[in-house]
Amino acid sequence: MEDARIVDLYWARSETAIDETSAKYGKYCYAIAHNILANAEDADESVNDTYFAAWNSIPPHRPSVLSSFLGKITRRISIDKWRVRSAEKRGGGEIVLALDELSDCVPSNTNVEQTVEAEELGKAIDRFVMALPLMERRVFICRYWYLDSIASICHQFGFSQNKVKVMLHRTRKDLRNFLEKEGAL
């Protein structure tokens, strides 16, 4: 079913919207959640929470790209769930590695004054990512948006582990330089 039709079902408050969303985007949302949580039950719960959040936000919101809208919700919910779980037991996982890799490039938002700066930082990062060559952009997004493992990225693109690590290292270095020039660091 077309995305616009699915959104129309949400607007009509038809429960069929959830079924259609699940049929079209269930695996996509599950992959995002599982990459973050590394647990099937938690990933399933995050996907169900995504459908609930979509139900509650459409209307009034009318997403133009339903897949991105759902992916963003799934990612937020899964990261929140991961934070709760990791607060209970400090553990490893790809999210820790991915966020640690970016920690040198992106300042943390620890006080109220940085809220406005965080929005500007987000815009600067968007500009940087959109200016990357396509393959570097795809690898960067797989690692730092979808939180894919290095092994998964290697498999997806047919690259060696060393190539992916070097590509990500150089991209992080370029990001840091870009943010310094932008005055974000």
Backbone as a ProteinNet text record, in pm:
[ID]
protein_1_A
[PRIMARY]
MEDARIVDLYWARSETAIDETSAKYGKYCYAIAHNILANAEDADESVNDTYFAAWNSIPPHRPSVLSSFLGKITRRISIDKWRVRSAEKRGGGEIVLALDELSDCVPSNTNVEQTVEAEELGKAIDRFVMALPLMERRVFICRYWYLDSIASICHQFGFSQNKVKVMLHRTRKDLRNFLEKEGAL
[TERTIARY]
84.3	0	89.5	47	119.6	124.6	236	252.1	142.2	106.2	2.7	-129.1	-159.3	-282.6	-276.2	-158.4	-142	-162	-103.7	-120.3	-267.3	-336.4	-480.1	-557.4	-515.9	-581	-561.9	-440.5	-417.4	-509.6	-518.2	-602.5	-749.3	-790.1	-928.5	-947.3	-837.9	-836.8	-879.3	-839.1	-867.7	-756.4	-794.4	-695.3	-620	-672.2	-603.9	-469	-456	-330	-214.8	-238.6	-134.6	-96.8	-196.3	-169.9	-89.2	-127.7	-57.1	85.3	100.2	233.1	320.5	265.4	340.2	380.8	288.1	317.7	427.6	425.7	521	652.1	646.4	765	804.4	738	768.1	911.9	961.5	1099	1199.8	1170.6	1258	1270.2	1158.2	1160	1226.8	1199.4	1260.7	1413.1	1461.9	1607.1	1671.6	1608.9	1661.7	1664.2	1552.4	1542.3	1641.1	1653.8	1742.8	1888.8	1925.9	2063.4	2099.4	2004.1	2029.4	2022.6	1922.1	1895.2	1958.3	1986.5	2045.8	1967.1	1836	1749.1	1614.9	1573.1	1452.6	1326.5	1312.2	1192.1	1184.5	1297.2	1299.7	1276	1331.2	1310.7	1163.7	1100	956.4	875.3	910.8	840.5	859.6	979.9	1005.9	925.8	915.8	837.6	690.3	637.3	498.2	479.2	577.3	572	578.3	650	656.9	519.3	449.1	314.1	222.3	233.8	152.6	186.1	315.7	358.3	311	318.7	270.4	120.3	47.3	-97.2	-129.9	-50.9	-76	-28.8	61.4	112.3	58.6	-10.2	-77.7	-226.1	-311.1	-281.8	-237	-188	-192.9	-79.8	27.3	140	105.8	147.9	128.5	266.9	332.8	469.1	471.8	570	583.4	658.9	749.6	822.8	797.9	704.3	660.6	773.3	858.5	967.1	1062.3	1097.4	1186.1	1118.4	992.1	914.6	913.6	883.3	879.5	1018.6	1119.8	1256.9	1304.6	1270.2	1310.1	1243	1115.5	1043.3	1104	1126.7	1182.6	1318.7	1401.3	1536.1	1528.3	1443.3	1429.9	1381.3	1278.4	1222.9	1326.7	1396.9	1495.7	1613.3	1659.1	1768.6	1724.1	1602	1550.2	1544.5	1496.4	1488.5	1628.4	1723.7	1861.6	1920.2	1892.6	1943.7	1889.9	1762.4	1702.8	1769	1781.1	1840.5	1987	2062	2204.3	2227.5	2130.7	2143.4	2133	2053.7	2037.8	2161	2218.6	2339	2429.6	2539.8	2633.5	2692	2657.9	2704.8	2760.9	2806.3	2864.9	2759.7	2795.3	2703.9	2746.6	2686.1	2722.6	2691.9	2584.3	2549.8	2659.3	2716.5	2824.7	2943.8	2981	3095.3	3072.3	2956.8	2927.4	2925.8	2861.6	2854.5	2990.2	3069.1	3204	3290.4	3274.9	3353.2	3322.8	3198.5	3159.4	3183.5	3215.4	3226	3333.4	3439.1	3543	3500.7	3401.6	3359.6	3246.9	3160.6	3039.1	3036.4	3024.3	3017	2884.9	2887	2765.3	2673.8	2545.6	2445.7	2418.4	2496.6	2480.6	2416.6	2395.7	2329.8	2228.6	2147.1	2036.1	2083.9	2196.5	2245.8	2279	2308.4	2347.9	2229.6	2107.7	1990.8	1983.8	2000.4	1997.6	2117.8	2233.2	2353.6	2337.9	2263.4	2242.1	2165.3	2069.1	1993.4	2084.7	2167.6	2262.6	2364.3	2407	2499.7	2436.1	2309.8	2238.5	2232.8	2207.2	2202.6	2340.4	2444.4	2580.9	2617.1	2581.2	2609.4	2532.2	2407.7	2329.9	2399.5	2448	2519.7	2643.5	2716.8	2837.5	2804	2706	2670.5	2619.9	2539.2	2486.4	2594.7	2706	2816.1	2912.6	2898.2	2987	2959.6	3062.2	3037.1	2937.3	2858.7	2748	2788.9	2895.8	2932.8	2974.9	3052.2	3091.9	2969.6	2876.2	2753.4	2674.3	2660.1	2583.3	2648.1	2779.3	2849.9	2835.7	2853.9	2842.8	2703.1	2600.9	2463.5	2434.1	2483.3	2463.1	2523	2639.3	2707.8	2647.1	2623.9	2589.7	2442.2	2362.8	2218.7	2151.3	2179.3	2117.5	2194.7	2315	2398.6	2431.6	2453.1	2494.6	2634.7	2661.5	2795.6	2890.3	3019.9	3120.4	3105.4	3085.6	3070.4	2950.1	2841.1	2720.9	2745	2814.9	2845.7	2936.5	3035.2	3125	3045.1	2954.6	2872.2	2782.5	2720.5	2626.7	2694.3	2816.5	2883.2	2993.2	3025.9	3131.9	3271	3286.9	3415.3	3483.4	3615.6	3687.8	3663.4	3688.1	3670.1	3764.3	3886.2	3983	3935.8	3881	3834.3	3723.6	3629.3	3519	3572	3661.5	3716.4	3793.2	3873.7	3951	3856.8	3754.8	3659	3587.8	3544.1	3475	3568.8	3692	3789.8	3813.8	3834.7	3859	3737	3619.4	3497.2	3476.9	3504	3494.3	3594.3	3715.8	3818.6	3772.6	3717	3665.9	3548.8	3463.5	3350.9	3401.7	3499.9	3555.7	3613.2	3690	3745.7	3635.2	3532	3419.7	3350.5	3326.4	3258.5	3344.1	3475.4	3563.6	3556.6	3556.9	3545.9	3411	3307	3172.9	3157.7	3254.7	3249.3	3161.1	3131.4	3046.2	3124.3	3256.8	3339.3	3418.2
-117.2	0	124.4	225.8	352.6	419.9	488.6	556.9	659.9	734.6	837.4	774.3	657.5	587	539.2	492.3	450	568.9	682.8	803.9	844.9	832.2	862.9	772.5	644.9	553.3	599.6	649.1	704.4	823.3	911	1029.3	990.8	882.3	834.4	754	734.3	659	513.4	460.3	321	232.4	129.4	38.3	-38.7	-37.2	-99.3	-31.6	93.1	166.3	92.8	39.7	-33.2	-160	-231.6	-355.1	-326.6	-222.4	-186.7	-138.3	-63.5	-17.1	-136.5	-228.4	-347.7	-429.4	-446	-525.2	-461.3	-329.2	-261.2	-227.4	-187.9	-137	-213.3	-322.1	-398.2	-447.2	-506.6	-558	-443.6	-333.6	-215.6	-162.8	-146.2	-95.7	-196.3	-324.1	-427.4	-425.5	-409.1	-406.7	-290.9	-175.2	-59.1	-89.3	-137.5	-165.4	-273.9	-377.6	-488.5	-445.4	-359	-308.6	-233	-165.1	-86.2	-173.1	-259.2	-333	-471	-530.2	-665.2	-767.4	-751.8	-842.6	-847.8	-967.8	-983.6	-934.3	-968.2	-928	-776.4	-715.3	-569.3	-501.4	-559.2	-502.2	-510.3	-623.7	-637.5	-534.6	-516.3	-418.6	-276.6	-244.8	-112.2	-89.4	-192.6	-180.1	-155.9	-229.3	-207.3	-67.7	-22	114.7	217.1	183.5	272.1	287.3	176.7	183.4	267.8	250.7	328.7	477.7	508.9	649.1	709	631.3	679.7	706.1	615.4	631.4	760.9	790.2	910.1	1039.2	1031.1	1154.5	1181.9	1082.9	1105.5	1091.8	1186.8	1328.4	1378.5	1496.2	1609	1609.8	1535.3	1535.9	1454.1	1502	1427.9	1410.3	1296.1	1276.7	1265.7	1330.2	1323.7	1197.7	1149.9	1026	933.7	842.1	756.7	669.4	617.9	530.6	606.5	728.1	808.7	843	875.9	908.5	790.4	671.1	551.5	513.9	528.3	497	585.9	713	807.1	773.7	740.2	702.1	575.1	475.5	347.6	369.5	449.3	476.7	543.6	645.7	717.8	624.3	547.4	455.9	351.2	298	192.9	246.5	366.2	425.3	453.2	501.8	524	392.8	288.1	156.9	105.9	128.2	86.3	160.6	290.3	369.1	316.6	284.7	230.7	97.5	13.2	-118.9	-107.1	-19.3	-8.9	63.4	143	204.3	97	-5.6	-115.5	-204.4	-225.5	-309.2	-249.2	-199.7	-139.1	-248.4	-242.5	-345.7	-285.1	-369.9	-325.5	-312.1	-349.1	-341.5	-236.2	-241.7	-151.9	-6.7	19.7	158.7	227.3	157	214.5	244.9	149.7	169.3	283.6	285.9	389.4	527.9	540.1	671.3	713.7	619.3	652.3	702.6	642	684.4	829.6	871.6	1007.9	1108	1061	1151.1	1258.3	1229.6	1329.2	1435.6	1404	1495.9	1588.6	1541.5	1613.6	1645.2	1773.4	1807.5	1758.2	1731	1681.8	1797.7	1769.8	1869.4	1851	1917.5	1895	2011.9	2124.6	2233.6	2303.2	2387.9	2451	2541.7	2610.3	2703.2	2633.2	2505.2	2433.8	2386.3	2407.8	2360.5	2423.6	2555.1	2623.7	2582.4	2570.7	2527.4	2385.8	2301.3	2163.8	2161.5	2250.2	2257.4	2300.8	2400.1	2445.1	2336.1	2262.7	2151.8	2046	2015.5	1918.4	1961.6	2089	2141	2132.6	2163.4	2155.8	2011.9	1918.2	1776.5	1731.8	1775.4	1742.2	1792.6	1916.1	1972.3	1890	1853	1772.8	1637.9	1569.4	1436.2	1443	1541.8	1553.2	1587.3	1645.4	1679.1	1562.3	1456.1	1340.6	1268.8	1205.3	1117.8	1009.3	961.8	870.9	750.6	682.4	560.6	593	699.8	739.7	779.8	848.9	890.1	767.5	670.1	550.5	472.8	458.8	387.5	464.6	595.6	680.2	668.9	675.9	668.2	529.1	425.7	289.7	277.1	332.4	318.7	407.8	534.5	630.8	667.3	630.3	650.7	517.8	415.5	285.5	200.6	244.7	177.2	33.5	14.4	-116.4	-148.1	-275.6	-317.7	-303.7	-298.7	-292.6	-415.7	-531.8	-655.7	-647.6	-592.3	-578.8	-484.9	-376.4	-280.6	-347.5	-421.7	-493.7	-586.9	-660.7	-755.6	-682.5	-574.3	-499.5	-438.9	-386	-315.5	-396.7	-512.5	-594.5	-538	-463.9	-403.8	-488.8	-474.4	-538.7	-459.1	-523.9	-457.2	-337.4	-353.7	-245.2	-125.3	-151.5	-41.4	37	-33.1	34.7	116.9	58.1	129.7	253.9	241.3	356	462.9	420.3	514.9	592.1	521.6	587.4	679.4	634.5	717.4	848.5	838.5	958.8	1049.5	990.6	1070.5	1141.6	1072.3	1138.1	1252.9	1230.8	1335.4	1455	1427.3	1534.8	1606.8	1531.1	1591.2	1684.8	1640.2	1724.2	1854.2	1842.3	1961.7	2053.5	1995.1	2072.6	2148.5	2079.2	2142.8	2252	2231.7	2336.5	2460.3	2441	2554.9	2625.1	2547.2	2602.9	2673.6	2653.6	2713.1	2635.9	2510.9	2429.6	2360.6	2357.1	2293.7	2397.1
0	0	0	-67.4	-75.1	62.4	88.7	217.8	242.7	139	155.1	198.7	146.3	183.2	328.7	370	509.5	603	568	649.6	653.4	540.2	537	633.1	642.5	736.5	880.7	911.5	1046.1	1070.3	972	986.4	1004.1	940.6	953.5	1081.9	1158.7	1284.3	1261.6	1147.2	1114.2	1169.7	1242.6	1299.6	1191.4	1071	957.7	933	974	955.6	1022.7	1141.7	1214.6	1139.1	1091.1	1015.9	889.2	817.9	694.5	724.3	831.4	872.4	907.1	981.8	1020.6	898.5	805.3	685	601.4	590.1	502.4	572.4	699.6	767.1	893.7	922.3	1043.3	1048.5	940.2	937	946.1	881.3	884.2	1027.5	1094.5	1232.6	1326.1	1304.1	1387.1	1372.3	1249.5	1226.8	1302.5	1298.8	1371.4	1521.7	1573.4	1716.9	1759.4	1680.2	1716.7	1710.9	1615.5	1610.2	1737.5	1793.8	1913.9	2039.6	2046.3	2169.2	2175.5	2060	2052.2	2134.1	2133	2207.2	2134.5	2094.2	2012.7	2084.4	2211.8	2284.9	2300.3	2335.8	2349.1	2214.9	2108.3	1975.3	1936	1961.2	1933.1	2011.3	2137.2	2220.7	2166.8	2122.6	2065.9	1938.5	1856.3	1732.6	1766.4	1862.1	1903.6	1960.9	2038	2090.5	1977.7	1870.6	1753.8	1691.5	1675.1	1616.9	1705	1835.9	1929.4	1918.8	1912.2	1900	1767.5	1661.2	1531.2	1538.3	1601.2	1616.5	1691.2	1793.9	1874.3	1808.9	1712.7	1652.7	1512.2	1453.8	1324.4	1350.3	1336.5	1334.4	1470.9	1482.9	1390.5	1286.8	1312.8	1219.8	1096.2	978.9	854.4	791.8	820.2	769.1	616.8	556.7	410.9	369	455.1	428.4	547.3	529.1	639.3	692.6	605.5	651.7	744.2	709.6	794.4	926.5	919.5	1038.2	1135.2	1084.1	1167.6	1217.6	1130.5	1170.2	1283.1	1275.1	1379	1512	1507.4	1629.4	1688.7	1603.4	1650.2	1713.9	1649.4	1700.5	1838.3	1851.2	1978.4	2088.8	2059.9	2159.3	2199.3	2100.8	2128.9	2209.2	2177	2253.9	2397	2414.2	2549.4	2627.4	2561.7	2625.4	2658.4	2567.9	2591.8	2711.8	2721.2	2834.2	2966.5	2970.6	3092.7	3127.6	3027	3049.7	3090.4	3026.9	3058.9	3191	3234.1	3366.2	3473.7	3443.3	3537.7	3539.6	3424.1	3414	3308.1	3347.2	3253.1	3165.1	3035.8	2945.1	2818.7	2728.1	2602.9	2496.1	2374.8	2262.8	2163.3	2047.5	1937.8	1968.2	2042.2	2068.9	2149.8	2245.6	2325.4	2235.8	2152.2	2063.8	1966.8	1902.8	1804.3	1867.9	1982.9	2047.7	2103.4	2150.8	2196.6	2081.2	1964.2	1848.3	1811.8	1829.2	1795	1907.2	2025.4	2140.4	2122.9	2048.7	2026.6	1926.1	1844.2	1739	1781.9	1869	1901.6	2050.2	2085.2	2226.4	2286.5	2417.2	2481.8	2519.2	2531	2571.6	2720.4	2803.3	2945.5	3018.6	2950.3	3019.8	2929.5	2988.3	2919	2806	2826.3	2724.8	2594	2600.9	2480	2396.3	2443.3	2369.3	2231.1	2224.3	2095.4	2011.2	2075.2	2004.2	1949.3	2020.6	1975.2	1844	1830.1	1704.3	1589.9	1615.6	1514	1482.1	1584	1563.9	1473.8	1499	1416.3	1271.2	1248.5	1111.4	1045.5	1122.2	1068.4	1032.9	1119.3	1091.9	968.1	955	835.1	708.9	712.8	596.5	565.2	668.7	649.8	586.3	642.2	592.8	449.1	417.4	281.3	179.8	224.5	133.6	112.8	190.4	175.8	43.4	-12.4	-127.2	-85.7	-180.1	-150.8	-65.8	-101.4	-28.5	114.8	133.6	268.8	351.4	287.4	356.1	400.2	312.6	345.9	460.9	457.4	564.9	696.2	690.9	809.3	871.2	788.6	837.7	894.1	826.1	878.9	1018.4	1038.1	1166.9	1274.6	1241.8	1346.2	1353.4	1255.2	1266.1	1299.3	1217.7	1239.6	1340.2	1376.6	1475.1	1434.9	1303.9	1253.4	1302.9	1322.3	1362.3	1243	1271.4	1165.2	1074.7	1136.2	1058.2	965	1013.2	931.2	813.5	838.3	730.7	627.4	673.9	582.5	492.5	550.6	475.9	375.9	420.1	336.2	213.7	231.2	122.5	55.9	111.8	54.8	79.7	187.8	222.9	329.8	338.9	448.1	575.8	687.8	816.5	827.3	780.2	785.3	703.2	584.5	499.6	568.9	630.3	698.5	815.7	895.1	1010.6	967.5	862.7	813.4	758.2	681.5	625	735.5	838.4	948.8	1026.9	1047.5	1118.4	1042.6	913.3	832.4	829.4	821.6	819	952.1	1063.1	1194.7	1205.1	1154.5	1156.4	1072.9	954.9	869.3	936.5	1005.4	1077.3	1185.4	1260.2	1365.1	1306.7	1197.4	1131.9	1081.3	1022.2	971.2	1084.5	1195.5	1308.4	1372.8	1372.7	1423.2	1334.5	1203.2	1110	1123.4	1152.3	1169.9	1305.3	1393.6	1525.8	1623.4	1589	1675.2	1785.9	1775.8	1879.2	1954.5
[MASK]
+++++++++++++++++++++++++++++++++++++++++++++++++++++++++++++++++++++++++++++++++++++++++++++++++++++++++++++++++++++++++++++++++++++++++++++++++++++++++++++++++++++++++++++++++++++++++

